[in-house]
Amino acid sequence: MTDRPETASRALLTAMTAAGVRYLFANLGSDHTGIIEAYARAQQDGTLGELPELVICPHEFVALSAAQGYTQVTGQPQAVLVHVDCGTQNLGGAVHNAARDRVPVLILAGLSPVTQHGELPGSRTEFIHWLQDTADQAGLVRGYVKYAQEIRRGHTARQLVHRALQIARSEPPGPVYLAASREVLEELVPPEPDQSPWRSPVAPAALAPEVADELAGALLGAANPLVVTSYLGRDPDAVAALTDLCELMAAGVLESAPMRMNFPADHPLHLGYQWNTAGQNPVLGAADVVLVAGSDVPWIPVTNSPPSGARIYMLDADPVKEQMTLWHIPATRYARADLAIALRQVAGAVRRLGGPDRAATEARAQRLAATHQAQRAEWAAR
């Protein structure tokens, strides 16, 4: 950090770097003059390493998809730069993909200049600045992002970058959207200390002890316990925790519309996959206790669901799907927690409560292994 004022463009770019953003995938436009100048000056004075590496993309869908992919592999949120309303629209289904796959990505968009007579640096100079001025540009993506905000003054650029990324990274993670006009991006701002040490994501949550005991007790009392998951594998630690719990209980695992590698497919407790099933899944239909651990659509009620008497437990960082307008499963308990931590807690509670009946567990494990083998033979024959 220097004592010299810098533009808001450089301030927000250095804030991205401090927050762990390595790449800025960009499709540039006339609203990005401040950003372009920040990179040009950094190249001139030898400070390009202080900014995210700029990756020019031919289309905004490509840019966001690339940022999503890099984030999924590394676990570090990346950023996308798009051109006003048109660039925001061109993100298209990529915003849906990032949102539904819970991938933290920072989207930064320009806005049409807010002055038209040269009152401020960055004032309108092209006919397109009037045509691209919309009443609610963020509304184009509001239904798919965790946070949408305009940077109204350059002085808050760093703060809002860090706030947006903090929200993006906190469970359940997802994309966030910032927008700023040319005047704001070219505004001079004073130096500030690095804020990244104070902007970590919300710490992962554990189950209340009594809830862990309740889930453990339900599994111990089950004749046919089943775990249903779709995206638990976002966290590799959760895969290990699920494997330990299922082996302890001889509980089967059913993957519903899977989005990750959630459980080893060759494991004898892996009981297959389901998507838009036209009929009842026999594995789900036989369960008396169902633990849904990381799934948006564990089954489709009109065609395929657990028995009416089955007890269902919903375990997730987002157990009631707050951004979905219509959603419900008839769960006995909805619990918000980090999946790896929660599953380890439940396994610990099972052991503390005396563990499962060994003979019953071994018999169930053999039965599930036979089901697993039959499924694999069926898949191989297709």
C-alpha positions as MATLAB code, in Angstrom:
seq = 'MTDRPETASRALLTAMTAAGVRYLFANLGSDHTGIIEAYARAQQDGTLGELPELVICPHEFVALSAAQGYTQVTGQPQAVLVHVDCGTQNLGGAVHNAARDRVPVLILAGLSPVTQHGELPGSRTEFIHWLQDTADQAGLVRGYVKYAQEIRRGHTARQLVHRALQIARSEPPGPVYLAASREVLEELVPPEPDQSPWRSPVAPAALAPEVADELAGALLGAANPLVVTSYLGRDPDAVAALTDLCELMAAGVLESAPMRMNFPADHPLHLGYQWNTAGQNPVLGAADVVLVAGSDVPWIPVTNSPPSGARIYMLDADPVKEQMTLWHIPATRYARADLAIALRQVAGAVRRLGGPDRAATEARAQRLAATHQAQRAEWAAR';
ca = [
       0.000    0.000    0.000;
       1.312    3.474   -0.922;
       0.381    6.868    0.486;
      -0.677    8.125   -2.961;
      -4.349    8.264   -3.945;
      -5.327    5.719   -6.591;
      -8.358    5.201   -8.768;
     -11.273    3.154   -7.507;
     -10.560    0.768  -10.398;
      -7.116   -0.055   -9.077;
      -8.444   -0.171   -5.507;
     -11.055   -2.789   -6.313;
      -8.574   -4.809   -8.387;
      -6.004   -4.901   -5.586;
      -8.789   -5.803   -3.163;
      -9.640   -8.783   -5.377;
      -6.021   -9.925   -5.287;
      -5.879   -9.562   -1.502;
      -9.026  -11.679   -1.255;
      -7.485  -14.518   -3.281;
      -8.751  -13.744   -6.792;
      -6.050  -14.799   -9.241;
      -7.864  -14.262  -12.549;
     -10.314  -11.679  -13.879;
     -12.130  -13.186  -16.887;
     -13.292  -10.204  -18.919;
     -15.282   -9.057  -21.907;
     -14.464   -5.359  -22.052;
     -16.629   -2.391  -23.031;
     -16.720    1.386  -22.969;
     -17.661    1.344  -19.280;
     -14.313   -0.214  -18.347;
     -11.981    2.671  -19.178;
     -10.888    2.948  -15.544;
     -10.144   -0.778  -15.359;
      -8.171   -0.732  -18.617;
      -6.183    2.290  -17.458;
      -5.411    0.571  -14.142;
      -3.894   -2.381  -15.999;
      -2.008   -0.109  -18.405;
      -0.498    1.902  -15.553;
       0.368   -1.269  -13.625;
       2.193   -2.616  -16.666;
       4.026    0.679  -16.996;
       5.135    0.873  -13.366;
       5.845   -2.826  -12.898;
       2.993   -3.624  -10.479;
       0.900   -5.994  -12.615;
       1.464   -8.679   -9.986;
      -0.702   -6.680   -7.589;
      -3.750   -7.121   -9.840;
      -5.611  -10.252  -10.917;
      -4.363  -11.573  -14.239;
      -6.691  -10.314  -16.972;
      -8.037  -13.060  -19.236;
      -9.911  -11.730  -22.274;
     -12.897  -13.931  -23.158;
     -14.900  -13.882  -26.401;
     -18.231  -14.172  -24.584;
     -19.543  -13.587  -21.074;
     -20.900  -17.131  -20.815;
     -17.367  -18.378  -21.483;
     -15.934  -15.964  -18.904;
     -18.241  -17.033  -16.089;
     -17.918  -20.715  -16.978;
     -14.125  -20.414  -16.858;
     -14.275  -18.641  -13.507;
     -16.643  -21.294  -12.185;
     -14.408  -24.122  -13.333;
     -11.249  -22.622  -11.826;
     -13.073  -21.959   -8.570;
     -14.380  -25.520   -8.386;
     -10.889  -26.973   -8.900;
      -9.000  -24.653   -6.543;
     -11.611  -23.641   -3.995;
     -10.607  -19.989   -4.523;
     -13.294  -17.620   -5.894;
     -12.432  -15.921   -9.177;
     -13.899  -12.834  -10.835;
     -15.669  -11.904  -14.048;
     -15.881   -8.464  -15.673;
     -18.847   -7.772  -17.970;
     -20.145   -4.850  -20.004;
     -23.219   -3.101  -18.493;
     -26.679   -4.569  -19.113;
     -25.728   -6.342  -22.349;
     -22.816   -8.177  -20.772;
     -24.936   -9.050  -17.762;
     -27.584  -10.534  -20.061;
     -24.929  -12.457  -21.979;
     -23.952  -14.310  -18.811;
     -27.186  -16.213  -19.456;
     -27.385  -19.726  -18.134;
     -23.863  -19.527  -16.702;
     -25.294  -17.545  -13.773;
     -27.840  -20.297  -13.216;
     -25.051  -22.896  -13.318;
     -22.934  -21.095  -10.729;
     -25.913  -20.438   -8.485;
     -27.339  -23.963   -8.516;
     -23.889  -25.510   -8.186;
     -23.098  -23.212   -5.251;
     -19.902  -21.767   -6.698;
     -18.590  -18.485   -5.262;
     -17.725  -16.125   -8.135;
     -17.527  -12.323   -8.118;
     -19.232  -10.689  -11.124;
     -18.305   -7.044  -11.700;
     -20.312   -5.057  -14.249;
     -20.019   -1.555  -15.515;
     -22.929    0.890  -15.552;
     -23.734    3.601  -18.048;
     -22.162    6.879  -16.922;
     -24.434    8.813  -14.582;
     -23.495   12.290  -15.916;
     -23.865   13.647  -19.442;
     -22.324   17.142  -19.563;
     -18.755   16.372  -18.481;
     -19.451   17.128  -14.827;
     -17.127   14.295  -13.714;
     -14.357   12.235  -15.281;
     -16.026    9.359  -17.123;
     -19.105   11.308  -18.209;
     -21.075   10.128  -21.246;
     -19.245   10.403  -24.572;
     -20.925    7.799  -26.796;
     -24.507    7.317  -28.013;
     -24.586    3.833  -26.492;
     -24.348    5.283  -22.986;
     -27.979    6.362  -23.228;
     -29.219    3.132  -24.803;
     -27.569    0.918  -22.191;
     -28.924    2.800  -19.194;
     -31.509    0.547  -17.487;
     -33.643    1.094  -14.410;
     -32.566   -2.081  -12.607;
     -29.531   -3.687  -14.211;
     -28.896   -5.931  -11.188;
     -32.450   -7.231  -11.536;
     -31.244   -9.280  -14.501;
     -29.369  -11.592  -12.123;
     -30.895  -10.870   -8.717;
     -32.697  -14.211   -8.593;
     -29.394  -16.090   -9.013;
     -26.887  -14.226   -6.858;
     -26.440  -14.089   -3.096;
     -25.658  -10.374   -3.112;
     -26.181   -7.576   -5.630;
     -24.952   -4.055   -4.987;
     -23.931   -0.896   -6.816;
     -20.621    0.680   -5.856;
     -21.913    4.247   -5.494;
     -18.650    5.881   -4.389;
     -15.080    4.917   -5.078;
     -14.285    5.176   -1.375;
     -16.305    2.006   -0.706;
     -14.905   -0.030   -3.628;
     -12.486   -2.080   -1.508;
     -15.039   -2.610    1.237;
     -17.700   -3.871   -1.155;
     -15.327   -6.230   -2.963;
     -14.363   -7.827    0.341;
     -17.959   -7.895    1.570;
     -19.198   -9.471   -1.659;
     -16.538  -12.183   -1.561;
     -17.160  -12.842    2.124;
     -20.836  -13.445    1.350;
     -19.985  -15.481   -1.756;
     -17.710  -17.835    0.223;
     -19.998  -18.308    3.235;
     -22.192  -21.423    3.208;
     -24.158  -21.961    1.129;
     -21.737  -20.297   -1.310;
     -22.713  -18.729   -4.606;
     -22.108  -15.925   -7.100;
     -22.299  -12.233   -6.178;
     -22.749   -9.136   -8.353;
     -21.271   -5.644   -8.135;
     -21.768   -2.784  -10.587;
     -20.140    0.626  -10.914;
     -20.350    3.568  -13.305;
     -17.375    5.043  -15.170;
     -17.368    8.074  -12.872;
     -17.001    5.865   -9.801;
     -14.357    3.660  -11.393;
     -12.255    6.729  -12.269;
     -12.687    8.396   -8.881;
      -9.514    8.952   -6.833;
      -9.603    7.278   -3.426;
      -7.238    7.401   -0.449;
      -5.180    4.355    0.561;
      -6.568    1.846    3.071;
      -5.042   -1.094    4.930;
      -5.662   -4.606    3.607;
      -9.080   -5.791    4.784;
      -8.735   -9.476    3.894;
      -7.746  -10.601    7.437;
     -11.127   -9.346    8.674;
     -13.251  -10.740    5.852;
     -13.111  -14.516    6.188;
     -16.266  -16.508    5.358;
     -18.589  -17.532    8.160;
     -17.061  -20.404   10.131;
     -18.599  -23.835    9.456;
     -21.432  -24.739   11.820;
     -21.878  -27.916   13.852;
     -25.058  -29.656   14.958;
     -26.451  -28.999   18.394;
     -25.455  -32.052   20.497;
     -29.065  -33.061   21.060;
     -29.716  -33.035   17.305;
     -26.673  -35.222   16.661;
     -27.994  -37.633   19.297;
     -31.447  -37.568   17.693;
     -30.057  -38.470   14.251;
     -27.843  -41.159   15.749;
     -30.773  -42.630   17.648;
     -32.906  -42.699   14.512;
     -30.195  -44.524   12.565;
     -29.632  -46.999   15.399;
     -33.329  -47.812   15.465;
     -33.657  -48.238   11.694;
     -33.996  -51.536    9.888;
     -33.244  -49.960    6.481;
     -31.394  -46.655    6.903;
     -30.615  -44.749    3.712;
     -28.601  -41.630    2.915;
     -29.646  -39.560   -0.111;
     -27.223  -36.989   -1.468;
     -26.560  -34.882   -4.553;
     -23.653  -32.517   -3.846;
     -22.116  -33.576   -0.527;
     -18.886  -34.136   -2.476;
     -18.299  -30.390   -2.802;
     -16.242  -31.036    0.339;
     -13.932  -34.088    0.100;
     -13.895  -34.279    3.910;
     -17.652  -34.841    3.821;
     -17.171  -37.839    1.497;
     -14.816  -39.427    4.026;
     -17.216  -38.643    6.889;
     -20.171  -40.127    5.002;
     -18.211  -43.272    4.163;
     -17.282  -43.756    7.817;
     -20.868  -43.291    9.030;
     -22.339  -45.590    6.382;
     -19.808  -48.333    7.059;
     -20.486  -48.027   10.784;
     -24.253  -48.341   10.282;
     -24.339  -50.442    7.091;
     -26.464  -47.674    5.625;
     -26.933  -47.512    1.871;
     -26.296  -44.422   -0.223;
     -28.529  -43.275   -3.080;
     -27.375  -40.392   -5.274;
     -30.200  -38.230   -6.576;
     -29.348  -36.050   -9.593;
     -25.701  -36.065   -8.478;
     -23.537  -33.010   -9.086;
     -20.323  -34.293   -7.479;
     -18.526  -37.507   -6.592;
     -20.334  -37.983   -3.295;
     -19.624  -41.614   -2.417;
     -17.367  -44.229   -4.066;
     -19.376  -45.810   -6.865;
     -17.684  -49.179   -6.362;
     -18.437  -49.286   -2.647;
     -20.794  -52.160   -1.701;
     -23.050  -49.670    0.114;
     -23.546  -47.560   -3.026;
     -27.105  -48.258   -4.157;
     -27.259  -46.367   -7.416;
     -28.488  -43.128   -8.946;
     -31.820  -41.560   -9.759;
     -32.913  -38.632  -11.885;
     -36.383  -38.083  -13.403;
     -37.667  -41.506  -12.461;
     -41.005  -42.585  -13.923;
     -41.623  -45.052  -11.106;
     -40.756  -45.831   -7.533;
     -37.107  -46.457   -6.746;
     -37.145  -49.725   -4.772;
     -34.185  -48.665   -2.616;
     -35.944  -45.464   -1.553;
     -39.241  -47.277   -1.212;
     -37.774  -49.728    1.312;
     -36.143  -47.152    3.607;
     -37.547  -46.547    7.084;
     -35.092  -43.759    8.027;
     -33.789  -41.397    5.337;
     -30.969  -38.948    5.982;
     -30.883  -36.331    3.204;
     -27.371  -34.907    3.329;
     -26.743  -32.244    0.695;
     -29.504  -32.480   -1.894;
     -31.902  -30.046   -3.547;
     -34.183  -32.699   -5.058;
     -33.773  -35.948   -3.117;
     -36.765  -37.423   -4.960;
     -39.752  -36.381   -7.071;
     -42.815  -36.814   -4.814;
     -45.382  -37.456   -7.539;
     -43.593  -40.573   -8.795;
     -40.974  -41.609   -6.263;
     -40.712  -41.075   -2.507;
     -39.983  -42.876    0.770;
     -42.782  -44.847    2.445;
     -45.352  -42.737    4.288;
     -44.127  -44.007    7.633;
     -40.445  -43.331    7.013;
     -38.704  -40.760    9.194;
     -36.799  -38.187    7.182;
     -33.968  -35.962    8.409;
     -32.757  -33.014    6.343;
     -29.118  -32.064    6.892;
     -27.650  -29.225    4.829;
     -26.053  -25.790    4.927;
     -29.374  -24.674    3.391;
     -31.917  -27.182    4.763;
     -35.078  -25.370    3.632;
     -33.793  -24.087    0.247;
     -34.392  -20.413    0.927;
     -34.010  -19.293   -2.708;
     -36.477  -21.833   -4.083;
     -40.027  -20.545   -4.176;
     -41.702  -23.969   -3.899;
     -39.896  -26.705   -1.990;
     -40.753  -29.158    0.764;
     -39.978  -32.605    2.037;
     -41.800  -33.901    5.134;
     -38.782  -34.091    7.438;
     -38.863  -34.864   11.130;
     -35.914  -32.507   11.600;
     -34.277  -29.809    9.468;
     -30.718  -29.116   10.596;
     -28.319  -26.469    9.294;
     -24.685  -27.540    9.571;
     -21.469  -28.214    7.707;
     -21.891  -31.718    6.317;
     -18.433  -33.054    7.181;
     -18.649  -31.806   10.764;
     -22.237  -32.974   11.206;
     -21.665  -36.468    9.834;
     -18.642  -36.918   12.095;
     -20.792  -35.784   15.021;
     -23.504  -38.296   14.171;
     -20.966  -41.114   13.839;
     -19.482  -40.127   17.187;
     -22.927  -40.115   18.775;
     -23.663  -43.572   17.327;
     -20.500  -44.921   18.945;
     -21.165  -43.141   22.233;
     -24.700  -44.571   22.371;
     -23.316  -48.095   22.176;
     -23.079  -48.602   18.437;
     -25.323  -50.686   16.188;
     -26.197  -54.329   16.714;
     -23.300  -56.153   15.061;
     -25.260  -59.136   13.759;
     -28.030  -56.987   12.289;
     -25.506  -54.630   10.750;
     -23.501  -57.422    9.144;
     -26.645  -59.001    7.734;
     -27.758  -55.652    6.295;
     -24.297  -55.032    4.824;
     -24.413  -58.376    3.024;
     -27.881  -57.674    1.686;
     -26.891  -54.219    0.422;
     -23.721  -55.608   -1.141;
     -25.855  -58.093   -3.081;
     -28.080  -55.232   -4.275;
     -24.985  -53.269   -5.290;
     -23.601  -56.208   -7.271;
     -26.930  -56.783   -9.013;
     -27.080  -53.117  -10.038;
     -23.539  -53.200  -11.414;
     -24.357  -56.308  -13.415;
     -27.452  -54.581  -14.810;
     -25.466  -51.464  -15.786;
     -22.795  -53.620  -17.444;
     -25.436  -55.419  -19.495;
     -26.914  -52.202  -20.900;
];
